[in-house]
Amino acid sequence: MSTTSAPKTGIKVIVVGAGFGGLTAAIECHRQGHDVSIYENFPELKTLGDIISFGANAGRIFYRWSNGEIARRLRELCIDLSSYGFRIHKWDTGEVVYHQPTPEQKPDAPVLNGHRGELHEVVFRYARDELKIPIHLGQPVNEYFEDENQAGIVLKSGERVVADLVIGADGVRSKARELVLGYVDKPKSSGYAVWRAWFPNTDMIKDPRTREFCINGDTFNGWIGPDVHFLFSTIKGGKDCCWVLTHRDEHDIDESWSFPGKLEDVYKVLEGWDPTCRAIVEKTPSLVDWKLVYRDPLPTWVSKHARILLVGDSAHPFLPTSAQGATQAMEDGVTIAVCLRRAGKNNVPAAVRVHQEIRYERVRLVQKTGETTRDRWHKTDWEKVAKDPKSIAFPREDWIHQHDAEKHAEEVFDDIFKKVTQPELFENVKLLPVGPIPVAV
Ligand SMILES: Cc1cc2nc3c(=O)[nH]c(=O)nc-3n(C[C@H](O)[C@H](O)[C@H](O)COP(=O)(O)OP(=O)(O)OC[C@H]3O[C@@H](n4cnc5c(N)ncnc54)[C@H](O)[C@@H]3O)c2cc1C
């Protein structure tokens, strides 16, 4: 575990976006000795969002920051299910069909589930106040440029800032993606939407039907029904409550987090369900209606001269049922930072291409799990569950969670670097493309 930064590489990196993807890319670039700064659209830090999940593969990354101190700060804000586990109910009868135990937490790779805004604040402050990474707020970046030698961004003042590499970590509505692909990649409806809410336990605790969730520490329950699932957790010893309901929705495509939802619509979906679900939902002061969009995997995350790279949601949005969107954004940041150090200042475009080769297939496979888990739940065969209750468990696969992005990048870098820089030495090398990608007519 290292806390001090590596020797300076002289590589200058601009990161656009200060979400978990952008912050991790910046923190890891700092750790690997690069000179990094962030440009972010929001003018001030706000505690936005609700529940977000980080797998052990993210916990391992957090743990390397400040000798475990950042992981410790995050852990304090997160749900602790070590004794409660995850109770999975049948939607109508409410019976618990499977009680999934919580795997033992590894101190150096904790699983972290908590309020997105609270966790984000910890990471943001660590980057800005402790590592002194310059974070320029109130800077919407809508123009990018590059040539063989450098890349840059245009600020709203018209000022041009240049660097060896620009990392576009600007989320699902990415502008950087337009430059990389050469066209605007419109999201499609996934056919599903999520209602989500986060609120204090004040009313929950007064109602005997819901009190049990708030007086015995943290809890996590899921109700699985026909093409719908409802997840409910209590956090901070039962003080905060949070639920997420995924349901069919073919309406407008919107990738916003703040679209208000209506309780009456939720009640309609919950007709015929275990009354506990409605008893929980009734306590909700306000909720968000978030349409789940889908994107086919982008053909490339790398610009023509390989000096602009997309990471996180701008490259690959995830469905919440994968519980890996933020974690995969973090793995991106770790990987590019390692590749840049290993390749050196004179080989930045090669580093970027190696990053893409390392990350692309893994991300695609993890993305798929969002669909498979949703389908496993939404098309449940209850006879099969009666015989094999584990078949309804939330999958926690080792190939996802045991992965150490930093170690992996270090191990495979040399081989892939050779393939990228000297393809003629190999037979049948098939490398991923760089943009812009011609649009098929
Ligand atoms: C406000 C907000 C709330 C969220 N709440 C949740 C939640 O409750 N649960 C959950 O699972 N996920 C949530 N997410 C999404 C989740 O954080 C991401 O899916 C995941 O962490 C991957 O992060 P990312 O850094 O790639 O993208 P994001 O987290 O979307 O970060 C992108 C960043 O880029 C900035 N940006 C965008 N365009 C520009 C531009 N032109 N110039 C400069 N900066 C720009 C955005 O302001 C944002 O800070 C939320 C995202 C946001 C932005």
The ligand as an SDF file (V2000), in Angstrom:
LIG
                    3D

 53 58  0  0  0  0  0  0  0  0999 V2000
  -25.7000   14.5190   -9.1890 C   0  0  0  0  0  0  0  0  0  0  0  0
  -25.4970   13.0490   -9.3460 C   0  0  0  0  0  0  0  0  0  0  0  0
  -26.1590   12.1720   -8.4760 C   0  0  0  0  0  0  0  0  0  0  0  0
  -25.9960   10.7990   -8.6080 C   0  0  0  0  0  0  0  0  0  0  0  0
  -26.6390    9.9740   -7.7240 N   0  0  0  0  0  0  0  0  0  0  0  0
  -26.4460    8.6390   -7.7980 C   0  0  0  0  0  0  0  0  0  0  0  0
  -27.0560    7.7600   -6.8740 C   0  0  0  0  0  0  0  0  0  0  0  0
  -27.7670    8.1540   -5.9970 O   0  0  0  0  0  0  0  0  0  0  0  0
  -26.8190    6.4240   -7.0000 N   0  0  0  0  0  0  0  0  0  0  0  0
  -26.0230    5.9160   -7.9930 C   0  0  0  0  0  0  0  0  0  0  0  0
  -25.8320    4.6950   -8.0550 O   0  0  0  0  0  0  0  0  0  0  0  0
  -25.4290    6.7220   -8.8790 N   0  0  0  0  0  0  0  0  0  0  0  0
  -25.6060    8.0750   -8.8110 C   0  0  0  0  0  0  0  0  0  0  0  0
  -25.0220    8.8970   -9.7280 N   0  0  0  0  0  0  0  0  0  0  0  0
  -24.2360    8.3100  -10.8210 C   0  0  0  0  0  0  0  0  0  0  0  0
  -22.9660    7.7440  -10.3240 C   0  0  0  0  0  0  0  0  0  0  0  0
  -22.2930    8.6760   -9.5110 O   0  0  0  0  0  0  0  0  0  0  0  0
  -22.1440    7.3340  -11.5260 C   0  0  0  0  0  0  0  0  0  0  0  0
  -22.9030    6.3900  -12.2740 O   0  0  0  0  0  0  0  0  0  0  0  0
  -20.8390    6.6570  -11.2120 C   0  0  0  0  0  0  0  0  0  0  0  0
  -20.3000    7.0870  -10.0080 O   0  0  0  0  0  0  0  0  0  0  0  0
  -19.8230    6.8950  -12.3390 C   0  0  0  0  0  0  0  0  0  0  0  0
  -19.3460    8.1990  -12.1800 O   0  0  0  0  0  0  0  0  0  0  0  0
  -18.7520    9.1680  -13.2820 P   0  0  0  0  0  0  0  0  0  0  0  0
  -17.7310    9.9590  -12.5770 O   0  0  0  0  0  0  0  0  0  0  0  0
  -18.3760    8.4440  -14.5010 O   0  0  0  0  0  0  0  0  0  0  0  0
  -19.9920   10.0680  -13.6930 O   0  0  0  0  0  0  0  0  0  0  0  0
  -20.8070   11.1420  -12.8330 P   0  0  0  0  0  0  0  0  0  0  0  0
  -20.9410   10.7260  -11.4340 O   0  0  0  0  0  0  0  0  0  0  0  0
  -22.0680   11.3960  -13.5900 O   0  0  0  0  0  0  0  0  0  0  0  0
  -19.8880   12.4480  -12.8590 O   0  0  0  0  0  0  0  0  0  0  0  0
  -19.7260   13.2470  -14.0100 C   0  0  0  0  0  0  0  0  0  0  0  0
  -19.3060   14.6190  -13.5600 C   0  0  0  0  0  0  0  0  0  0  0  0
  -18.9990   15.3870  -14.7230 O   0  0  0  0  0  0  0  0  0  0  0  0
  -19.5640   16.6740  -14.5800 C   0  0  0  0  0  0  0  0  0  0  0  0
  -19.7820   17.2080  -15.9190 N   0  0  0  0  0  0  0  0  0  0  0  0
  -20.7230   16.8230  -16.8230 C   0  0  0  0  0  0  0  0  0  0  0  0
  -20.6200   17.5270  -17.9570 N   0  0  0  0  0  0  0  0  0  0  0  0
  -19.5810   18.3920  -17.7760 C   0  0  0  0  0  0  0  0  0  0  0  0
  -18.9930   19.3900  -18.5990 C   0  0  0  0  0  0  0  0  0  0  0  0
  -19.4530   19.6450  -19.8450 N   0  0  0  0  0  0  0  0  0  0  0  0
  -17.9460   20.0790  -18.1040 N   0  0  0  0  0  0  0  0  0  0  0  0
  -17.4590   19.8400  -16.8530 C   0  0  0  0  0  0  0  0  0  0  0  0
  -17.9930   18.9030  -16.0320 N   0  0  0  0  0  0  0  0  0  0  0  0
  -19.0360   18.1850  -16.4910 C   0  0  0  0  0  0  0  0  0  0  0  0
  -20.8290   16.4250  -13.7890 C   0  0  0  0  0  0  0  0  0  0  0  0
  -21.2570   17.6150  -13.1320 O   0  0  0  0  0  0  0  0  0  0  0  0
  -20.3990   15.3610  -12.8060 C   0  0  0  0  0  0  0  0  0  0  0  0
  -19.8800   15.8800  -11.6230 O   0  0  0  0  0  0  0  0  0  0  0  0
  -25.1740   10.2790   -9.6500 C   0  0  0  0  0  0  0  0  0  0  0  0
  -24.5050   11.1530  -10.5180 C   0  0  0  0  0  0  0  0  0  0  0  0
  -24.6530   12.5270  -10.3670 C   0  0  0  0  0  0  0  0  0  0  0  0
  -23.9100   13.4580  -11.3030 C   0  0  0  0  0  0  0  0  0  0  0  0
  1  2  1  0
  2  3  1  0
  2 52  2  0
  3  4  2  0
  4  5  1  0
  4 50  1  0
  5  6  2  0
  6  7  1  0
  6 13  1  0
  7  8  2  0
  7  9  1  0
  9 10  1  0
 10 11  2  0
 10 12  1  0
 12 13  2  0
 13 14  1  0
 14 15  1  0
 14 50  1  0
 15 16  1  0
 16 17  1  0
 16 18  1  0
 18 19  1  0
 18 20  1  0
 20 21  1  0
 20 22  1  0
 22 23  1  0
 23 24  1  0
 24 25  2  0
 24 26  1  0
 24 27  1  0
 27 28  1  0
 28 29  2  0
 28 30  1  0
 28 31  1  0
 31 32  1  0
 32 33  1  0
 33 34  1  0
 33 48  1  0
 34 35  1  0
 35 36  1  0
 35 46  1  0
 36 37  1  0
 36 45  1  0
 37 38  2  0
 38 39  1  0
 39 40  1  0
 39 45  2  0
 40 41  1  0
 40 42  2  0
 42 43  1  0
 43 44  2  0
 44 45  1  0
 46 47  1  0
 46 48  1  0
 48 49  1  0
 50 51  2  0
 51 52  1  0
 52 53  1  0
M  END
$$$$
